[in-house]
């Protein structure tokens, strides 16, 4: 009886080892900043998360920005307070997106940082290109992918473009809570089932994120305020920074009322501050 039990235990352990060996390579981290100013503590946390070693380097992608050189200058200065790793600028609007040396260097960067600006401008450059593939390869191989503002929005599979479909006048706050009002476009998809919104509390973007839950049932909505970030590893998000992060989960599909308005009886809201963690859908 003991021998049979021992053999069974050995079999279970062998199967467990085999299953572990067949798991895909560990993924890296996402460091998603809600925009605004980046304090020293936030940048220090980013450098720590990236785990930079002696021969590692950082690549800044400025394709969302109208002022790429200025944006690069500021983030380079901020990063150099906490690391000696080279901080390189790769503007794929000025170089071929299929350039082998460029995409290979991007793939091997330990930290990739996406500047803010216009998320649509960024995706117009990288979508369906080797640059897109290299970002995903770097993440799969353990690198940290970071972004602020527009660079945060692109993390989602379906990113909010910023355009309100039922109002011709742009408003940062989105003052309507209506179905089919939010325009989405394809993002990087580093988060497949969570939609990120940025500048969240500062610009009162609650209606926008609630509308996103209606557009994509089963998705989580995460709103990140300015000077604040989430560090995503697997299905866990940790908050760092000065303000708060909100997570919205529709416990049942958001419906459209007879009057053409969004309605739901059961949306779960969580508000998180620095040091707190919550589940996220990767």
N, C-alpha and C positions, 0 to 999 in steps of 0.2 A: 504493500500500500504506500509506504514511504517512498519506495523507488519510483512508483508510478507518479506520485505527486511531484517528485524531484524532476522526473523527465518532462512532465507537463510544464513545470516552471521554467525549465531550460528552453523548451519549445516557445513559450510565450516571450522569453527574453530575446531569443533569436529572431522571432518575427518582429519584435519591436525594433531591434537593431537594423533589420532589413528595411523596415518601413521608414525609419529615420534616414537611412542612407539614400533612399529613393526620393526624399523630399527635395524640392527645388532649392537652389542656392538662396541664402538669406538675402532679403531685399534691404535696401538702404532706408533712409529716413526722408520725410518731407518736413520742411521748415517753412510754414505758410504764414506770412505777415499780412495783417489787415490794412497796411498802408500807414501814412503819417510818418512822424519822426521815428528814428531808430536810435534808442538810447544805448549807451555802452553796455549795460547789462544784457540787452537783447542780442547785440552783436557778439558779445562774449559767449552767450548761450549757443548761438549759431556755430561759432568756431568749435566749441566743445562738442556739440552734436556731430559735427562733421568728422571729428577725430583725425585731424590732419597730422601726417607724419613728415619726416624730413624731406622726402622726395615728392611729396604731393603738391598739387597746385589747384588753383581756383579759376573757373571760367565764368565770366559775366556775359550774359546774353542780353543785349539792349534793344532788341527788335521791336518791343512795344513802345519805346520811348521816342518822343520828338526831339529830345536833347540827349542822345546817347553818350556823348563824350562827357557832358556834365554829370549825368547819372552815374557813369562809371567812375568819375573822379571822386565823387562823394562816398560811394560804397567801398572803393579801394582804400581811401583814407580811414574809413571806419574799421575795415577788416585788419589793416596793418597795425592797428593798436594792439591786436591780440594774436597775430600770427606772422611768421616770416615767410609763409608760403607765397609763391608768386601769384599775383591776381591779374589774369589775362582778359582782354576784351576780344570777343569773337562776334563781330557784327555780320551776320549772314545776309544782310541786305547789300553788303559791299563785296562779299566773296561768294563763290559758287557753293550752293548747299550740298553739292556732291563732291566737293573738294576732299580728297582722301585724307590728307594730312590734318585738315580742320576737323572733320567728323571723327577721326581716330583720336585726336587730342581731346575732343569733347567727351568721347566715350570713356576715356581714362581719367577724367578730372575727378578729384575727390569731392569737390563741392561745385555745384552749378547754381548760379544765382541769376534769376530772371527779373529784370528791372520792371518798374511800373510804367503806366502809360495807357495804351489801348490794347486790350487783349485780342481784339480782332486783327489788329496790325501784326501782332506777334504770330498768330496762327496762320495768317495769310502767307507768311514766309516759311514756316516749318512744317505745315500739314503735308502728309504724304511724301516726306523727303527723308534722306539719310540723317538729317539733323534730329528729326522726331525720333527715329530709330535709335540714334546714339544716346539721347536723353534717357530713353527707356532702358537701354543696355547698361548705362552707368548706374541707374537706380537698381536694376536687378543685381548688379555686381557689388552693391553695398555703398554707393555714393549717396550723398545728401543732395536733394534737389530743393532749392529755396526760391521763394519769390515774394514780391510785395505788390499789393494793390492789383493791377492787371496781371502781374506775375503770380498772384494768389488765385485769381479767377481761372486761369488756364489749367490749374491742377485737376479740375473736374473733367469727367467725360463729356458732360453737357454743361458748358459754361454759360453764365448770364452775360449777354453782350452789352447790356446797358440800355438797349433800345426798348421803349414802351410801345407796343403795337397799336394800342387803342387811344393813343394821344400823340399828336404830332409835335408837341412841345416837350423837349427833354426836361425831366425833373430828377434830381439826384435821389429824392425820397420816394418816388413812385406813389402818388397819392390816391391810387385806385386799387381796389382789391377785386379783380375781375378775372374770369377764366380766359385763357389764351391771350393774355396781355403781355406776357414776357417773351422776348425773343431769346432763343438759345442757339448756340452754335457748337460745333465739335471742339473740345479742348484737348489737352494732352492725355487725359484719361489715366493719370497716375492714381486718381481716386475714381473708381468706376461707379460707385453707388452713393456718393455724397456730393452735394452741390455747395460750393463755397461762395459766400458773399463777403465783401470787404468794406472797410470804412463803416462798419455796421451800425454801431450806436451813434457815432458822430453824425451820420447822415440819415438816421431813422429809416433803415431799409427793411423794416419788418414786413410790410406789405409785399415787397419784392420776393423775399424768401418764402413767405407763406404761399404766394402764387406759384413758386417753383415746386412746392410739395404737391400742389394740385396738378401740375403739368407732368410730374414723374412720380406716380404712386410707388411707395416702397423705398424711395430714396430718403436719406437724411439731409436736412438743411443745416449748415453751420455758418453762422455769421461772426466774423472776427473784427473786433474794433481796431482803431488805429493804435499804433505803438504796442501792439499785442500780437502774439503768434501762437500757433499750435505746432507741436512737434509730433508727427505721426510716425509710429512704428508698428507695423502690422495693423491690428484693429484698435489700437489705443492712441488717444490723442492727449498730450499734456500741454497745459496752458502756461505760457511765459509772457512777461511784459506788464504793462502798467494798467490795462483796463480789463475788459471781460470778453468772453466768448459765449455765444448762445447756440444751443443745439435744439432744433425743432424736429419732432418725429410725429407724423400723422399715424395714429393707432388704427385708423380705418381710412379708406380713400376719401379725399376731400370731394364733396359733391357740388353740383351747380343747382341752385334753387330755381323755382319756377320763375322768379324774377330776374334770372340771369346773373345771380351773385354767387360767389363762393360760400360754402357752408360746411362746417364740421363741428361735431360734438366732442371730439376727442383728439386734441393735438397736445402732445407732451412737450413742455418747455424746460430746458435746463440752462442755468446761468453759472458760468465757471470763471474763476479767477486764477491768478498765477499759482502754480503748484498743483492744481487740481487736474484730475484725469477723467476721461469719459470714453465710452466706446464710440467708434466711428466705423462706417462701412467702407472698406478699402476698395 
